[in-house]
């Protein structure tokens, strides 16, 4: 079993989303046009939107292209998501992520220490004086990784709970999650080294539990954690990340390279002491939980023991789940969805001060697309500032429209307001709320 590549992780920095509008563009300006109330738009009406690229790094876990025509009715397509427990009151926030050299250097030292320990383990095994001693050292190293994985799980659970209770900031949560992900990858790399040494040892083969442990370690990774890492390393420009936590779960989401990227971890759906689950049963669980996505392409299973990893690369993006043998439920989800094809939205429109503004709302943490057109010509209005105000708070810039008059942000959990600013013209779309989240079939 091949492990994922090792990534050197660094600490991250959260800075407030900057760019509040100036008084000249505020609600007291005589040029402001307040829409007379959002107007629902038929979801079948076309709106021209193009992805807004963030940074220049390679796409995260690219999916395979779809082979053959899709038989799915795109008008009725939905992408269900693993979310916080339905009876929970999650802590929800959003912050801009950027690079910070000081913490990055500090964390690099921690990562180097973990890599050094792997090198030390390999050195001890390779220098064993007898074959029996070599086998003993291999088994001891494997047992140590098993204990480390248990500690990693406990550490992550504590982080979830601390953030949900308000005892950990967004920055601290994301920093720790990236640390956990990097540590898991180093353990995974260590297992690869142990596997290779096992194959080179006379009369000894890799224990089955090594493969099981590799799959279990991959649950601590995720596409948004990878995005946060690349942003902190300065490989991408600052990126808005949605953070949602309960005592037993965390959801992270972002918009990057024209895609909506999301990951969720639910401890309440994972039985660590549960029995094994087969590839076929794990595929059935994922198919039953995500019927619309599973209809796009046959899932691929990869795993052993009590955790199975199921992947569905499809024409609109990618779904990856981890299924627990003890509960026979999905407890980790990774999603990538092309924003051009994102189906779970409802439109609201407003017209005024020379602009036609359309806001495509989605569920909490989902992508919100704002399209600004010239009222007279119907042409896109590029380089227009768009701001967002949540729950009556201050307006903060989410960016400028691109050549197609489009800019995107993430949906908050509260009522929010979108303001289009091109001084002296201002259009406000108020009273916006997220739509219901399309939850898993077994979690509705």
N, C-alpha and C positions, 0 to 999 in steps of 0.2 A: 504494500500500500504506500503510495507516494504522499508525502506530507506537502502542505502548502509552503511556499518559500518563506524564509525568515525575514521579518521586517524590523529594522531598528526603530523603536518607538521613541517619541519625545513628548515632553509635557506640552500642554496647550495653553493658550491664553484666550480668555473671553473678554471682549470689550463691548460696551453698550452699542446697540445699533444706532449709528450716528446719523445726523442729517436732519434734525427737526427743521420744519419750514420757518422761514423768517417772518416777522410780523407783517411784512408787506404782502405775504402770501397766505396769511392766516385767515381765520373765519371772520375777522372784523373788517377785512378789506371790502370796499364797496364793489369790487369787481367779482366777488365770490358769487357763484350760482349754486344754491342748494337744491338738489333734485327734489321734486315733490314727492318722493318716496320711490324706493326701488321698484322696477317693473320687471316681472318675471318674463323671460324670453323662452320661446319654444326651443327645447334642447336639440331639435333636429336642424335648426337654422345653422348654416356654416359660419364659422369665424376663422379668419386666417391667423394662424399662430405658428411661430417657428421657435425651436429650442433656444434658450439663452445659455450659451456656453459659460462655464465657470472654470477659469484656469486653463491650463494646456496639458495636463497630465493625461495618461492613457485612461480609457474607460475602466470602470471597476467591474471585474469579473464579466467580460463581454459574453453575451449569449450567442448561440449558434444561429445562423439564419434559418428561417422557416423554409422547408422544402415542400413545394406543392401549394396549391391554393388553399386558403383557409375556408372551412365550412361553417365558421361561426358568424352569426348575425351580429355585426359590430354595434348596431343600434341598441342591442340588449346585452352587450357585454358588460361585465362588472369584474372587479378584482377584489375579492374578499381579503381582509387583513386580520392578522392576529393582533389584538389590542389589549389594553388593560382589562382586568376582570370587570364584568358588567356591573357588579355591585360595589365597586371601589370608587373612591373620590380621588382621582390622581392629581398629583402636582404637575402642572403644565407650564412650560416657559419656552422661550426662544432667545437665542443669542447669536451674535456674529463671532465666528471663530477666526483667529489670525495667528501668525507665527510669533514666537517669543524666544529669542536666542538664549537668555539666561536659563530658564527652566529646561530648554531643549538640551543644553550642555549638561545640566545636572542629571537629566534622565538618561542621557547617553552613557553616563558612568554606570548606572544601574543595569542597563542592558548589556554593557560590556562585561559586568560581573557575572551575569547569567550565562553568557557565551563562554566565559572563562571556565565556569563550572562544568559545562558540557565538554570542553576540551580536556579538563582534568579527568572526567569520567572515562573518556575515550583512552586517555594516556594510561590510566590504571589498568584497564582491561587489556590493552595491547602489550603491556609490560608484565602481565601475569607470568609467573615462573612455570606453572603447570596448566594443563588443559582443564583439570578439575577446578583450580583456582579461577581460571578465566570464566568458566561457566558460573561459578558462584558470584563473581563480580557482575556479570551480565544480569543475573536474576536480582541481585541487590540494587543495581541501578534502575531496573524496571520497577521494583517495589518502591523505590524512592520517588519516582515520577508519579506512581499511583497515589502516594501520600500527598505529594505536591498538588495533584489535581484536586483532591478533596479540600485542601487548604484554599486553593484558588476559588472553588465553588463557594466556600464559606465567606471568603473575602468579598466576592462579588455580591452575594446575598446581603451582607452587612452594608455595602455601598448603596444598594437599592433602597434599603430601609432608611438609611441615614439621609439620603436625598429626599425621599418621600416625606419624612418628618420635618424637613426644613433645617436639618443639622449639617447639610453639605450643600455647597453652592453648585450651580451648573458647571462652572469651570472645574471644580474639584471632582465632580462626578465623571465628567468626560475625560479628565486627566487619568483618573483611576481606571476607567474602562479601557482606555488605550494601553495603559500599563498591563492590565490583566490580559488583554489580547496579545500583546507582545510577549509576555511571559509564556502564555499558552503556545505560541508559535515556537519559542525557544525549546520548550519541552517536546513539542512535536518534532523539531529538528533533532533533539537528543535521541528520541525514539528511532528516527531514521538511522542514526549512527549505531545505535544498539542493534537494530535489525541487521545492518550490514556486518557488524562484528559477529553476530550470531551465525550468519550464513558462512562465515569464514572459520568457525570453530568446529573441530572434528567431533562427530557424534552428537551434535547439538543443532536444533532448529529453533527458529523464532517462536516464542510462546504465542498462543492464540490471543491471550489478553493484551499483547502489544498492539494488535490491530484494533481491538475494542477500545483501547485507551486513546489511540490516535483519533478516532472518530469523536470520542467524548471531549477531547481537547478542542476540536474545531467548533464546538458550540460557543466558545468564548470569543470567537472572531465575528466580524460583521462588516458589511460594505460602508456603513456610516462611520464606524470606528476607523476604517482605512482612509476614508475621506478626511476625517478630522486629523489623522496623522499626517497625510500629505499636505494639508493646509498648514499645520504647525511647522512643517519642515520647509515652508516657503515655496512648495511646488505648485500651489494654487493660490488664487486670491482669496480674501476673507469670505467665508461662507456662512450663511444662516443655517443653524441646526435646531430642529424642534426636539425638545426633551420632555418626556412624559414618564412619571414614575409612580409606583405604589410600593407598598412594603414587599411585594413579591414579583414585581415586574418593572421593566424599563422598555420604552419605545424611543427610538431615535429616527429622525427623518431629515432629508435635505433634498435640494434640487441641484443637479450637477450635470453638465454636458448634455442638456436636453432631456434628461431623465429624472424621474422621481425615484429616490432611493430611500429605503425604509428597512429597519430591523427591529424586531421585538423579541424579548426573552421573558418567559413566564415560568417562575419556579413552581407555582401552584399546579402546573400541568406536567411536572417532571417528577417521576418516582425514581430517585437514585438507586434505591435498593430493589427495583423491580427486575423481573426476569427478562430473558431475551425476547426479541421480536424479529420475525423474518422479513426479508426484503419485500416479499409479496404483500404481507400484512401492512407494512409501513406504507407501501404504495396505495393500498386500499384506504388507509386512514387519510392520507393526503388527498386522494381523489374525492373522498366523501366530504372533506372539509372545504376544498376549493373546486367544486364541480365545474365552474365556468373555465377556470385556468387549466384544469386537467383535461378538458375537452380540446384544448389547443394542440396538445402534443403528449405523447406517451411519456410518463415520468421515468427518470433513471434513479435506481437505488444504489447506494454505496454505504456499506457499514457492516457491523458485526456486533453481536451481543445485545446489550440493552438499549443501544441508541442506533438509529438508522438515519442516514442523510438522504433526502429525496430532492432531486433537481428537475425542474421543468423549464428548459430554455424554449421560448416561443417567439412568435413574430413581433410581439409587443414589448418584450423584455425578458425577465427571468424570475422564477420563483424557486426558492430553496427552503426546505423545511428540515427540521430535526424532530424525529418521532421517538417518544419514550416507550420502552417496552412495558414498563410497569403500569402506565396509565392508558397506553395505546392512543395517545393524543399528541398533536403537534405542540411543542413547547418552545421552539425557536423558529422564527421566520425571517428570511431575507427576501426583499422584493426590489426589482428594478422595473420601471414602467416608462415607456416612451411617452413624453408629455404630449406629443402630437396625437396620440391615441388614448390618452387618459380618459376613461369613460365616466368616472364617478363624480360628475359635476352638475351644478345647476346654475343657470345664468341669470344675472340681474343687470339691467341697463339703465343708463341715465343720459340725458342730453342737456347741454347748456353751455353758454359762453363759447360757442364755436366748436365744441367737441361732442362726439358720440363715444361714450365710455361703456364698455361691457366688462363685468366682473364674473368670472366663472368660479363659483364657490365650490369647495369640497369639504370633506370631513376634517375633524380636528387633526392637525399635523399634516394634512394633505396639501397638494399644490393649489394655489389660487392664481389664475391667469387674468391679468388686466390688459385689455386691448383698447387703445385710444385711436380714434379715427377723426379726420377733419369733418365737421358737421356738414359743410357745404359740398365738398368734393367726394367724401367717402374714402379718401386716401389715408393711409397710415400716417400718424403723427409721430415722427421719431424724435428722440432726445428731449422728451418731456418728463419732468420729474414726477414720480408717484410716491406718495407717502401712505403709511398705515398707522391708525390709532386704535388701540385695543382697550375696550372697557372704559372709554372716556378719558384715557391717558393722552399724553403728548403725542403729536404726530412725529413719526420717524421715517426717514427716507428708505425706500426699499430698492430704489434704483431709477434709471432713466429708460424710457422705452427704446427698443431697438428699431431697426429700419422698417420693421413690420408693425410698429406701434405697440409692441408687446413688452411687458415686464412681468415677472413672477415673484411670488412670495409664498410663505406657508401659512395655513389657516390656524388662527388661534382658537382657543376653546370658548372665548367670550364673544359678545357682540363687538363688531369692529367697523371702522370707517376707512374708506379708500378716498384719497384726495389727489386729484390731478392738477399739477401746478405748472403753468407757463405764463409767468407774470406779464401783464396784470391779470391774466385769465386763470380762474380756479373753478374746478367742478368737484363737488363732494357727493359720494355715494355712501349714504349712512344706513345704519340699522342692519348691517350684514351679519349673518350668523352661519356657523358651519352646518352642513347637512349631516344626517345620520351616517355613522360609520358602517360600511358593509362588513359585518363581522363573520367569522367562520360559522359554518352550519351548526357545529356542536357547541357554539359559544354565543349564540344569539340571545 
